[in-house]
Amino acid sequence: MEVENEIFDEIVDDVWRKIPRHFQEEIENVGIVVEDSPNKCNLGETKRGGLLLGLFEGYPKTEPGATYFGVQPSKITLFRDSIKKVSRDMRDLKVTIHVVLMHEVAHYFGYNDEHLCVMDRKLEKKLLKEYENDL
């Protein structure tokens, strides 16, 4: 799917505002960035050799010492080219960004990929209905 970078970034900002308030209030010392594509080091994070849509790097909030003074900030990265590649239309793009952002936020709160697999599918189904009017 083709979409200008500025529009993609606006969607990310809009999706961030839709993240439940209690998550936003609990997130500390985490940057959210958008990059075009993952680098070779990031690609080592994929277990299936597939597209890397997003990545959480840092310490989960649940890990002892995660808020320790002097610890580098954690980072959530969304990979624009990968997300656009799996999106068919604008609604799908918004849903994918939303699911990926929530997935990475959940990693910050200590969830692993096994737990998130089911949660991602439920969220995607719910969001497809919510974003239906955006077509």
C-alpha positions as CSV (number, residue, x, y, z in Angstrom):
1,M,0.0,0.0,0.0
2,E,1.2,3.5,-0.8
3,V,0.9,6.2,1.7
4,E,3.0,9.3,2.4
5,N,5.3,9.1,5.4
6,E,3.6,12.2,6.9
7,I,0.2,10.6,6.7
8,F,1.6,7.3,8.2
9,D,3.1,9.3,11.1
10,E,-0.2,11.1,11.7
11,I,-2.0,7.7,11.9
12,V,0.6,6.6,14.5
13,D,-0.1,9.7,16.5
14,D,-3.9,9.2,16.2
15,V,-3.6,5.5,17.2
16,W,-1.4,6.5,20.2
17,R,-4.2,8.8,21.4
18,K,-6.6,5.8,21.2
19,I,-4.5,3.6,23.4
20,P,-6.3,3.2,26.7
21,R,-5.5,6.0,29.1
22,H,-4.4,3.7,31.9
23,F,-1.6,2.3,29.6
24,Q,-0.5,5.8,28.6
25,E,-0.3,6.9,32.2
26,E,1.8,3.8,33.2
27,I,4.3,4.0,30.5
28,E,7.6,5.6,31.7
29,N,10.9,6.1,29.9
30,V,9.8,4.7,26.6
31,G,10.2,6.4,23.2
32,I,8.0,5.5,20.3
33,V,9.6,5.9,16.9
34,V,8.9,5.1,13.3
35,E,11.6,3.8,11.0
36,D,11.4,2.8,7.3
37,S,12.6,-0.7,7.8
38,P,14.5,-2.9,10.3
39,N,18.2,-3.2,10.1
40,K,20.1,-6.5,10.1
41,C,20.4,-6.5,13.9
42,N,16.6,-6.0,14.3
43,L,15.9,-8.8,11.8
44,G,17.6,-11.2,14.2
45,E,14.7,-10.5,16.5
46,T,12.2,-12.3,14.2
47,K,11.7,-16.0,15.0
48,R,10.0,-16.9,11.8
49,G,12.1,-15.0,9.3
50,G,9.0,-13.0,8.4
51,L,8.4,-9.3,8.2
52,L,9.2,-7.4,11.4
53,L,6.4,-4.9,11.9
54,G,7.4,-3.6,15.3
55,L,10.0,-4.0,18.0
56,F,10.2,-3.4,21.8
57,E,13.7,-2.8,23.0
58,G,14.5,-2.3,26.6
59,Y,13.3,-3.4,30.0
60,P,9.7,-4.5,30.6
61,K,8.1,-2.5,33.4
62,T,7.7,-5.8,35.4
63,E,11.4,-6.5,35.4
64,P,13.3,-5.6,38.6
65,G,15.4,-2.5,38.0
66,A,13.5,-1.4,34.9
67,T,13.0,2.1,36.5
68,Y,16.5,2.1,38.0
69,F,18.3,5.5,37.7
70,G,20.7,5.5,34.8
71,V,18.9,2.8,32.7
72,Q,18.7,3.7,29.0
73,P,15.1,4.5,27.9
74,S,13.2,1.7,26.3
75,K,12.0,2.1,22.7
76,I,9.1,0.9,20.6
77,T,9.8,1.0,16.9
78,L,7.2,0.7,14.2
79,F,8.6,-0.3,10.8
80,R,6.7,1.7,8.1
81,D,7.7,-0.3,5.0
82,S,6.8,-3.7,6.6
83,I,3.4,-2.4,7.9
84,K,2.5,-0.9,4.5
85,K,3.5,-4.1,2.8
86,V,0.9,-6.2,4.8
87,S,-1.8,-3.5,4.5
88,R,-4.4,-3.7,1.7
89,D,-6.2,-0.3,2.3
90,M,-6.3,2.6,4.7
91,R,-8.5,0.7,7.2
92,D,-6.2,-2.2,7.2
93,L,-3.2,0.1,7.6
94,K,-4.8,1.8,10.7
95,V,-5.7,-1.6,12.2
96,T,-2.2,-3.0,11.6
97,I,-0.6,0.1,13.2
98,H,-2.9,-0.1,16.2
99,V,-2.4,-3.9,16.7
100,V,1.4,-3.6,16.3
101,L,1.6,-0.6,18.7
102,M,-0.5,-2.3,21.3
103,H,1.5,-5.5,20.9
104,E,4.8,-3.6,21.6
105,V,3.2,-1.7,24.5
106,A,2.2,-5.1,25.9
107,H,5.8,-6.3,25.7
108,Y,6.7,-3.2,27.8
109,F,4.2,-4.5,30.4
110,G,5.8,-7.9,30.5
111,Y,3.7,-10.0,28.1
112,N,5.5,-12.4,25.8
113,D,4.6,-13.4,22.3
114,E,2.8,-16.6,23.3
115,H,0.4,-14.6,25.4
116,L,0.0,-11.9,22.8
117,C,-0.9,-14.2,19.9
118,V,-4.5,-14.6,21.0
119,M,-4.8,-11.0,22.2
120,D,-3.6,-9.6,18.9
121,R,-6.3,-11.6,17.0
122,K,-9.1,-10.4,19.3
123,L,-7.9,-6.8,19.0
124,E,-7.6,-7.0,15.3
125,K,-11.2,-8.3,15.0
126,K,-12.5,-5.5,17.2
127,L,-10.6,-2.8,15.4
128,L,-11.7,-3.9,11.9
129,K,-15.2,-3.0,13.0
130,E,-14.2,0.3,14.7
131,Y,-12.3,1.5,11.6
132,E,-15.0,0.4,9.2
133,N,-16.2,3.9,8.8
134,D,-12.8,5.2,7.8
135,L,-13.0,3.8,4.3
